[in-house]
């Protein structure tokens, strides 16, 4: 439960306004525009806060904001 709360907190801290369109290209364009944080930076931050192995990472857009969703074992 604590791990999930910490992960949600990290995800909320990195959520930023959406500004591009279309899958991988959308994520790349958003990164280049500075609309999202680079994945390596997200993984470094998560590693400091949540112990475990990252199994899966998804970048989703919800209500006009990008959110990294991580599955950690």
Protein Blocks (a to p, Z undefined) as FASTA:
>chain_A
ZZmmmmmmmmmmmgccdfbehijlmmmmmmmnopaccfklmmmmmmmmmgcddfbdcddd
eehiacdddddZZ
